[in-house]
């Protein structure tokens, strides 16, 4: 008998493990809120074979951030745009740091 690796999915942030109802409950939002951020293309849940939305832990973190902004009075469309821009900024910072490290490692030694 071989070991079943299906339990490894529990550690996978991208595995779509949560139904819409459970996802909404976990972030303290409504299912309509999840549909709205999906329509705004902030997150795109995967679909089960039956066509039901499934959410990953990563998507739930994004949805929770959107809910936080909306709870502070930010319109949902603006909240989604803010999160997208935050994500793009973080990615640009990561890329810049990689370029800096590469430049520092290829620079000739300082001779004084």
MMTF fields as JSON, N, C-alpha, C and O atoms, coordinates in Angstrom:
{
  "mmtfVersion": "1.0.0",
  "mmtfProducer": "UNKNOWN",
  "numBonds": 447,
  "numAtoms": 448,
  "numGroups": 112,
  "numChains": 1,
  "numModels": 1,
  "chainsPerModel": [1],
  "groupsPerChain": [112],
  "chainIdList": ["A"],
  "bondAtomList": [4, 2, 8, 6, 12, 10, 16, 14, 20, 18, 24, 22, 28, 26, 32, 30, 36, 34, 40, 38, 44, 42, 48, 46, 52, 50, 56, 54, 60, 58, 64, 62, 68, 66, 72, 70, 76, 74, 80, 78, 84, 82, 88, 86, 92, 90, 96, 94, 100, 98, 104, 102, 108, 106, 112, 110, 116, 114, 120, 118, 124, 122, 128, 126, 132, 130, 136, 134, 140, 138, 144, 142, 148, 146, 152, 150, 156, 154, 160, 158, 164, 162, 168, 166, 172, 170, 176, 174, 180, 178, 184, 182, 188, 186, 192, 190, 196, 194, 200, 198, 204, 202, 208, 206, 212, 210, 216, 214, 220, 218, 224, 222, 228, 226, 232, 230, 236, 234, 240, 238, 244, 242, 248, 246, 252, 250, 256, 254, 260, 258, 264, 262, 268, 266, 272, 270, 276, 274, 280, 278, 284, 282, 288, 286, 292, 290, 296, 294, 300, 298, 304, 302, 308, 306, 312, 310, 316, 314, 320, 318, 324, 322, 328, 326, 332, 330, 336, 334, 340, 338, 344, 342, 348, 346, 352, 350, 356, 354, 360, 358, 364, 362, 368, 366, 372, 370, 376, 374, 380, 378, 384, 382, 388, 386, 392, 390, 396, 394, 400, 398, 404, 402, 408, 406, 412, 410, 416, 414, 420, 418, 424, 422, 428, 426, 432, 430, 436, 434, 440, 438, 444, 442],
  "bondOrderList": [1, 1, 1, 1, 1, 1, 1, 1, 1, 1, 1, 1, 1, 1, 1, 1, 1, 1, 1, 1, 1, 1, 1, 1, 1, 1, 1, 1, 1, 1, 1, 1, 1, 1, 1, 1, 1, 1, 1, 1, 1, 1, 1, 1, 1, 1, 1, 1, 1, 1, 1, 1, 1, 1, 1, 1, 1, 1, 1, 1, 1, 1, 1, 1, 1, 1, 1, 1, 1, 1, 1, 1, 1, 1, 1, 1, 1, 1, 1, 1, 1, 1, 1, 1, 1, 1, 1, 1, 1, 1, 1, 1, 1, 1, 1, 1, 1, 1, 1, 1, 1, 1, 1, 1, 1, 1, 1, 1, 1, 1, 1],
  "groupList": [{"groupName": "UNK", "atomNameList": ["N", "CA", "C", "O"], "elementList": ["N", "C", "C", "O"], "formalChargeList": [0, 0, 0, 0], "bondAtomList": [1, 0, 2, 1, 3, 2], "bondOrderList": [1, 1, 2], "singleLetterCode": "X", "chemCompType": "L-PEPTIDE LINKING"}],
  "groupTypeList": [0, 0, 0, 0, 0, 0, 0, 0, 0, 0, 0, 0, 0, 0, 0, 0, 0, 0, 0, 0, 0, 0, 0, 0, 0, 0, 0, 0, 0, 0, 0, 0, 0, 0, 0, 0, 0, 0, 0, 0, 0, 0, 0, 0, 0, 0, 0, 0, 0, 0, 0, 0, 0, 0, 0, 0, 0, 0, 0, 0, 0, 0, 0, 0, 0, 0, 0, 0, 0, 0, 0, 0, 0, 0, 0, 0, 0, 0, 0, 0, 0, 0, 0, 0, 0, 0, 0, 0, 0, 0, 0, 0, 0, 0, 0, 0, 0, 0, 0, 0, 0, 0, 0, 0, 0, 0, 0, 0, 0, 0, 0, 0],
  "groupIdList": [1, 2, 3, 4, 5, 6, 7, 8, 9, 10, 11, 12, 13, 14, 15, 16, 17, 18, 19, 20, 21, 22, 23, 24, 25, 26, 27, 28, 29, 30, 31, 32, 33, 34, 35, 36, 37, 38, 39, 40, 41, 42, 43, 44, 45, 46, 47, 48, 49, 50, 51, 52, 53, 54, 55, 56, 57, 58, 59, 60, 61, 62, 63, 64, 65, 66, 67, 68, 69, 70, 71, 72, 73, 74, 75, 76, 77, 78, 79, 80, 81, 82, 83, 84, 85, 86, 87, 88, 89, 90, 91, 92, 93, 94, 95, 96, 97, 98, 99, 100, 101, 102, 103, 104, 105, 106, 107, 108, 109, 110, 111, 112],
  "secStructList": [7, 7, 7, 7, 4, 4, 4, 4, 4, 4, 4, 7, 6, 6, 1, 7, 7, 3, 3, 2, 2, 2, 2, 2, 2, 2, 2, 6, 7, 7, 2, 2, 2, 2, 2, 2, 2, 2, 2, 6, 6, 1, 7, 7, 7, 3, 3, 7, 6, 6, 1, 7, 3, 3, 3, 7, 2, 2, 2, 2, 2, 2, 2, 2, 2, 2, 2, 2, 2, 2, 2, 6, 6, 7, 7, 2, 2, 2, 2, 2, 2, 2, 2, 2, 2, 2, 2, 2, 2, 2, 2, 2, 2, 2, 2, 2, 2, 2, 2, 2, 2, 2, 2, 2, 2, 2, 1, 7, 7, 7, 7, 7],
  "xCoordList": [0.849, 0.0, 0.889, 1.846, 0.581, 1.389, 0.754, -0.449, 1.576, 1.08, 0.303, 0.704, -0.796, -1.612, -1.139, -1.132, -0.745, -0.234, -1.339, -1.029, -2.601, -3.685, -3.71, -4.238, -3.155, -3.117, -2.146, -2.235, -1.215, -0.296, -1.05, -0.556, -2.226, -3.018, -3.435, -3.681, -3.519, -3.904, -2.893, -3.245, -1.659, -0.625, -0.483, 0.312, -1.239, -1.131, -2.056, -3.278, -1.472, -2.253, -3.121, -4.094, -2.78, -3.514, -4.564, -5.27, -4.673, -5.643, -7.046, -7.276, -7.985, -9.34, -10.184, -11.011, -9.969, -10.578, -11.911, -12.641, -12.242, -13.386, -14.55, -14.365, -15.734, -16.94, -17.229, -16.663, -18.107, -18.449, -19.024, -18.656, -19.909, -20.505, -19.473, -19.475, -18.598, -17.552, -16.569, -16.141, -16.211, -15.279, -15.865, -15.175, -17.139, -17.791, -17.819, -17.555, -18.139, -18.166, -16.783, -16.664, -15.753, -14.392, -13.914, -13.181, -14.323, -13.864, -14.906, -14.689, -16.034, -17.072, -17.768, -18.102, -17.987, -18.639, -19.816, -20.087, -20.504, -21.61, -21.126, -20.066, -21.915, -21.601, -21.688, -20.945, -22.574, -22.68, -21.403, -21.008, -20.754, -19.476, -18.436, -17.704, -18.367, -17.415, -17.718, -16.803, -19.003, -19.359, -18.933, -18.44, -19.119, -18.775, -17.279, -16.88, -16.443, -15.004, -14.544, -13.51, -15.317, -15.049, -15.39, -14.636, -16.526, -16.931, -15.961, -15.751, -15.365, -14.364, -13.001, -12.039, -12.929, -11.723, -10.566, -9.398, -10.913, -9.872, -9.413, -8.216, -10.359, -10.042, -10.923, -12.027, -10.43, -11.204, -11.223, -10.266, -12.322, -12.38, -12.421, -12.941, -11.871, -11.991, -13.401, -14.118, -13.778, -15.111, -14.987, -14.118, -15.869, -15.932, -16.545, -17.008, -16.546, -17.158, -18.632, -19.178, -19.261, -20.663, -20.876, -22.016, -19.794, -19.892, -19.882, -20.076, -19.659, -19.653, -18.297, -17.251, -18.338, -17.095, -16.323, -16.902, -15.009, -14.106, -12.984, -12.431, -12.649, -11.657, -10.46, -10.594, -9.295, -8.069, -7.813, -8.434, -6.896, -6.516, -5.921, -6.175, -5.125, -4.547, -5.668, -5.611, -6.676, -7.787, -8.564, -9.056, -8.672, -9.385, -8.635, -9.26, -7.304, -6.533, -6.793, -6.945, -6.843, -7.126, -8.543, -8.758, -9.501, -10.889, -11.021, -11.783, -10.295, -10.333, -9.775, -10.285, -8.73, -8.166, -9.19, -9.339, -9.894, -10.927, -12.045, -12.539, -12.43, -13.485, -13.057, -13.858, -11.804, -11.268, -11.392, -11.834, -11.007, -11.093, -12.538, -12.85, -13.422, -14.836, -15.436, -16.227, -15.066, -15.555, -15.108, -15.763, -13.988, -13.483, -14.132, -13.812, -15.044, -15.775, -15.319, -15.837, -14.378, -13.898, -14.887, -15.285, -15.288, -16.169, -15.48, -14.256, -16.266, -15.707, -14.797, -13.751, -15.18, -14.346, -13.0, -11.962, -13.022, -11.785, -10.936, -9.712, -11.582, -10.849, -10.126, -8.97, -10.805, -10.183, -8.994, -7.947, -9.151, -8.043, -6.867, -5.714, -7.139, -6.079, -5.292, -4.061, -5.991, -5.315, -4.478, -3.363, -4.999, -4.226, -2.965, -1.889, -3.088, -1.922, -0.925, 0.286, -1.424, -0.53, 0.268, 1.468, -0.415, 0.236, 1.295, 2.393, 0.965, 1.925, 3.139, 4.267, 2.912, 4.012, 4.923, 6.147, 4.334, 5.128, 5.963, 7.127, 5.382, 6.117, 7.259, 8.353, 7.02, 8.077, 9.213, 10.384, 8.874, 9.904, 10.729, 11.948, 10.059, 10.764, 11.719, 12.865, 11.259, 12.105, 13.287, 14.412, 13.045, 14.133, 15.174, 16.373, 14.725, 15.661, 16.506, 17.704, 15.882, 16.633, 17.677, 18.815, 17.301, 18.257, 19.412, 20.569, 19.077, 20.129, 21.112, 22.326, 20.567, 21.438, 22.314, 23.501, 21.74, 22.501, 23.583, 24.7, 23.265, 24.239, 25.37, 26.535, 25.025, 26.051, 26.968, 28.163, 26.434, 27.256, 28.123, 29.121, 27.768, 28.571, 29.464, 30.241, 29.371, 30.205, 31.646, 31.893, 32.607, 34.013, 34.325, 33.695, 35.289, 35.638, 36.156, 36.773, 35.889, 36.321, 37.825, 38.269, 38.584, 40.025, 40.347, 40.098, 40.88, 41.201, 42.66, 43.097],
  "yCoordList": [-1.185, 0.0, 1.241, 1.314, 2.223, 3.44, 4.549, 4.545, 5.479, 6.605, 7.557, 7.818, 8.067, 9.021, 10.429, 10.815, 11.192, 12.543, 13.588, 14.778, 13.209, 14.185, 15.09, 16.2, 14.636, 15.478, 16.636, 17.606, 16.564, 17.67, 18.925, 20.038, 18.754, 19.894, 20.801, 21.988, 20.271, 21.089, 22.203, 23.235, 22.006, 23.011, 23.942, 24.881, 23.695, 24.456, 25.671, 25.523, 26.881, 28.117, 28.332, 29.084, 27.681, 27.887, 26.811, 26.884, 25.829, 24.762, 25.285, 25.793, 25.173, 25.71, 24.811, 24.034, 24.926, 24.007, 24.481, 23.683, 25.756, 26.305, 26.659, 27.295, 26.241, 26.61, 28.089, 28.714, 28.632, 30.046, 30.337, 31.336, 29.493, 29.713, 29.696, 30.566, 28.719, 28.611, 29.777, 30.327, 30.153, 31.262, 32.563, 33.321, 32.815, 34.033, 34.044, 35.069, 32.9, 32.778, 33.049, 33.733, 32.518, 32.652, 34.105, 34.502, 34.902, 36.301, 37.267, 38.479, 36.732, 37.573, 38.448, 39.599, 37.903, 38.655, 37.849, 36.742, 38.423, 37.715, 37.045, 37.374, 36.118, 35.487, 36.518, 36.433, 37.477, 38.56, 39.37, 39.811, 39.569, 40.291, 39.516, 40.101, 38.214, 37.397, 37.433, 37.481, 37.409, 37.512, 38.87, 38.953, 39.929, 41.282, 41.44, 42.046, 40.907, 41.044, 40.126, 40.363, 39.075, 38.23, 38.969, 38.909, 39.666, 40.452, 41.594, 41.988, 42.129, 43.198, 42.629, 43.375, 41.312, 40.593, 40.718, 40.655, 40.896, 40.883, 39.453, 39.186, 38.546, 37.123, 36.368, 36.804, 35.253, 34.397, 33.0, 32.238, 32.675, 31.349, 30.264, 30.466, 29.129, 27.979, 27.417, 27.734, 26.596, 25.996, 24.488, 23.841, 23.951, 22.496, 21.897, 22.624, 20.579, 19.913, 20.282, 20.298, 20.573, 20.974, 22.452, 22.915, 23.203, 24.629, 25.541, 26.749, 24.984, 25.793, 26.47, 25.9, 27.691, 28.43, 27.788, 27.353, 27.736, 27.215, 28.222, 28.74, 28.501, 29.52, 28.907, 27.943, 29.481, 29.053, 29.973, 31.027, 29.554, 30.403, 31.716, 32.766, 31.661, 32.892, 33.847, 35.039, 33.337, 34.175, 34.728, 35.856, 33.945, 34.423, 35.556, 36.463, 35.516, 36.637, 37.913, 38.989, 37.794, 38.953, 39.46, 40.665, 38.548, 38.924, 39.592, 40.547, 39.104, 39.703, 41.12, 42.002, 41.342, 42.694, 43.616, 44.767, 43.128, 43.925, 44.256, 45.383, 43.28, 43.509, 44.564, 45.408, 44.513, 45.5, 46.911, 47.829, 47.082, 48.398, 48.854, 50.021, 47.935, 48.274, 48.647, 49.586, 47.925, 48.237, 49.624, 50.244, 50.108, 51.444, 52.532, 53.712, 52.137, 53.105, 53.231, 54.074, 52.422, 52.471, 51.738, 50.616, 52.355, 51.634, 50.352, 50.305, 49.333, 48.022, 48.072, 47.422, 48.836, 48.928, 49.564, 49.127, 50.593, 51.261, 50.334, 50.301, 49.588, 48.654, 47.618, 47.289, 47.108, 46.119, 46.729, 46.093, 47.95, 48.622, 48.871, 48.688, 49.278, 49.496, 48.215, 48.235, 47.11, 45.834, 45.417, 44.921, 45.61, 45.289, 46.144, 45.639, 47.427, 48.317, 47.96, 48.021, 47.592, 47.152, 45.927, 45.828, 44.999, 43.779, 44.106, 43.55, 45.003, 45.396, 46.095, 45.875, 46.933, 47.612, 46.62, 46.727, 45.66, 44.632, 43.835, 43.539, 43.489, 42.749, 43.592, 43.074, 44.876, 45.761, 45.877, 45.885, 45.966, 46.023, 44.741, 44.784, 43.603, 42.321, 42.243, 41.818, 42.645, 42.621, 43.574, 43.224, 44.764, 45.725, 45.163, 45.332, 44.498, 43.913, 42.824, 42.713, 42.03, 41.004, 41.642, 41.176, 42.71, 43.41, 43.987, 43.926, 44.554, 45.116, 44.044, 44.242, 42.898, 41.804, 41.313, 41.044, 41.199, 40.743, 41.752, 41.365, 43.036, 44.074, 44.099, 44.278, 43.922, 43.929, 42.714, 42.814, 41.596, 40.392, 40.381, 39.662, 41.156, 41.197, 42.417, 42.544, 43.324, 44.525, 44.168, 43.318, 44.821, 44.558, 45.004, 45.928, 44.355, 44.751, 46.184, 46.674, 46.825, 48.215, 48.24, 47.651, 48.905, 49.033, 50.486, 51.365, 50.723, 52.092, 52.281, 53.38],
  "zCoordList": [0.0, 0.0, 0.0, 0.77, -0.861, -0.954, -0.131, 0.128, 0.264, 1.045, 0.145, -0.99, 0.651, -0.095, 0.251, 1.42, -0.762, -0.542, -0.579, -0.62, -0.569, -0.634, 0.597, 0.533, 1.7, 2.898, 2.748, 3.501, 1.794, 1.545, 1.119, 1.301, 0.56, 0.098, 1.25, 1.038, 2.452, 3.592, 3.855, 4.427, 3.448, 3.639, 2.437, 2.476, 1.374, 0.138, 0.197, 0.209, 0.234, 0.295, -0.937, -0.887, -2.037, -3.283, -3.557, -4.563, -2.69, -2.889, -2.577, -1.48, -3.515, -3.312, -2.41, -2.888, -1.131, -0.174, 0.398, 0.986, 0.239, 0.969, 0.047, -0.991, 0.438, -0.298, -0.07, 0.826, -0.884, -0.739, 0.642, 1.261, 1.131, 2.445, 3.549, 4.419, 3.521, 4.542, 4.433, 5.447, 3.203, 2.993, 3.543, 4.224, 3.245, 3.74, 5.263, 5.892, 5.846, 7.305, 7.899, 8.915, 7.271, 7.813, 7.831, 8.737, 6.838, 6.813, 7.359, 7.372, 7.807, 8.389, 7.365, 7.646, 6.176, 5.102, 4.583, 5.047, 3.62, 2.994, 1.706, 1.174, 1.233, -0.046, -1.165, -2.143, -1.032, -2.012, -2.096, -3.176, -0.951, -0.939, -1.74, -2.539, -1.533, -2.288, -3.781, -4.603, -4.133, -5.546, -6.102, -7.227, -5.322, -5.774, -6.014, -7.008, -5.125, -5.363, -6.482, -7.106, -6.735, -7.897, -9.186, -10.157, -9.195, -10.362, -10.623, -11.77, -9.547, -9.688, -10.084, -10.265, -10.216, -10.62, -9.635, -10.016, -8.359, -7.334, -7.1, -6.995, -7.022, -6.91, -7.898, -8.224, -8.359, -9.256, -8.649, -8.786, -7.978, -7.36, -8.426, -9.523, -8.086, -8.977, -8.835, -7.886, -9.773, -9.729, -9.542, -10.126, -8.721, -8.551, -9.81, -10.689, -9.895, -11.044, -11.172, -12.276, -10.07, -10.075, -10.333, -10.372, -10.509, -10.804, -9.599, -9.738, -8.407, -7.191, -6.998, -7.309, -6.481, -6.231, -5.088, -4.093, -5.249, -4.221, -4.024, -4.994, -2.767, -2.418, -1.703, -0.95, -1.953, -1.277, -0.082, 0.058, 0.762, 1.904, 1.431, 2.022, 0.361, -0.199, -0.628, -0.326, -1.324, -1.761, -0.575, -0.621, 0.474, 1.656, 2.347, 2.895, 2.328, 2.892, 2.098, 2.676, 0.781, -0.063, 0.204, 0.334, 0.286, 0.551, 1.919, 2.068, 2.908, 4.246, 4.22, 4.912, 3.426, 3.287, 2.625, 3.037, 1.608, 0.952, 1.937, 1.973, 2.722, 3.712, 4.726, 5.126, 5.136, 6.076, 5.495, 6.185, 4.238, 3.6, 3.45, 3.687, 3.056, 2.901, 4.257, 4.348, 5.294, 6.639, 7.101, 7.938, 6.549, 6.884, 6.025, 6.171, 5.132, 4.337, 2.885, 2.153, 2.465, 1.091, 0.189, 0.499, -0.921, -1.86, -2.348, -2.471, -2.619, -2.95, -4.176, -4.194, -5.2, -6.402, -6.074, -6.573, -5.236, -4.83, -3.962, -4.096, -3.078, -2.217, -3.071, -2.808, -4.089, -4.971, -5.697, -5.824, -6.169, -6.882, -5.933, -6.323, -4.716, -3.724, -3.498, -3.473, -3.335, -3.078, -4.275, -4.108, -5.479, -6.681, -6.743, -7.062, -6.442, -6.461, -5.353, -5.568, -4.178, -3.099, -3.537, -3.282, -4.197, -4.673, -5.728, -5.702, -6.651, -7.688, -7.082, -7.522, -6.077, -5.402, -4.699, -4.783, -4.011, -3.318, -4.313, -4.047, -5.45, -6.484, -7.05, -7.277, -7.279, -7.781, -6.764, -7.141, -5.492, -4.448, -4.412, -4.247, -4.567, -4.581, -5.764, -5.612, -6.927, -8.121, -7.966, -8.321, -7.443, -7.217, -6.262, -6.479, -5.213, -4.258, -4.936, -4.675, -5.798, -6.534, -7.437, -7.492, -8.15, -9.017, -8.21, -8.626, -7.038, -6.175, -5.729, -5.768, -5.301, -4.864, -6.025, -5.836, -7.2, -8.365, -8.73, -9.074, -8.658, -8.987, -7.966, -8.324, -6.702, -5.654, -5.766, -5.488, -6.161, -6.25, -7.506, -7.549, -8.525, -9.747, -9.834, -10.781, -8.861, -8.869, -8.53, -7.674, -9.206, -8.882, -7.457, -6.942, -6.824, -5.457, -5.419, -6.365, -4.312, -4.111, -3.806, -2.821, -4.632, -4.368, -4.076, -4.9, -2.946, -2.546, -2.335, -1.994]
}
